[in-house]
């Protein structure tokens, strides 16, 4: 169980990250919420989560596109809550465009936030986990970490990178009570997916309903979105004793996408 553990979830003031933090808190873990903003509502979100589940919950502002801020998130969490047992690298953004016209600044941001941030947070977390003799690293990759789609070059590259980085992390910690795994969700209806529907509608010249069924869920044989609660439940499983020997692998939550 994750009861009494201390978890840091990057990019967790909305969507899947918030869903993961909520499931961890529900199961008794203290949580550090994060995003790049520092608004009263970010801190209130943490207060509410902590009060609701009787755990410690704080919000720490850190921009996952900046290496030093990624590392500072982990060290600040350890300072404020004592240590970091569970690290969930979830922050991620998307941009949809053909390679020839893909904006270079978007490419750089996606690689930085979706891939490089996990390198920085992991580098900062490993010494803390080693000192405690226990740790769990869960990277939120994607079905796009295992397969590709047109117009998502930066995202697919970053997510394949996350899967590779997860394997290396697992090998470097293999003989310790530390595991590293990646969860590969198919489509989950979050603000990130909502935001790409208009672009995809233009790209394919289809209505919203048609884009959802024919494009987004075209490769999700279940024809259903996965939910943030389901992704959170998988994180809790990967942090449980049942998963002690699960390391360096991917857990697909994609309604059959990667079985096709
Ligand atoms: P979302 O947009 O709802 O949430 C993204 C989170 O990351 C937000 O909390 C946002 O504030 C945060 N974030 C963005 N830029 C940041 C930065 N520079 N620094 C710190 N935090 C930052 O998206 P989501 O759908 O919940 O996505 C979460 C993760 O799940 C991403 O890595 C995404 O690639 C992955 N994923 C999502 C889906 C899906 O269908 N929604 C599928 C597969 C994988």
Boltz pocket constraint, residues with backbone or C-beta under 6 A from the ligand:
constraints:
  - pocket:
      binder: B
      contacts: [[A, 10], [A, 11], [A, 12], [A, 13], [A, 14], [A, 15], [A, 16], [A, 17], [A, 34], [A, 35], [A, 36], [A, 62], [A, 63], [A, 64], [A, 65], [A, 89], [A, 90], [A, 91], [A, 92], [A, 93], [A, 113], [A, 114], [A, 140], [A, 141], [A, 142], [A, 143], [A, 184], [A, 185], [A, 186], [A, 187], [A, 188], [A, 189], [A, 190], [A, 191], [A, 192], [A, 193]]
      max_distance: 6.0
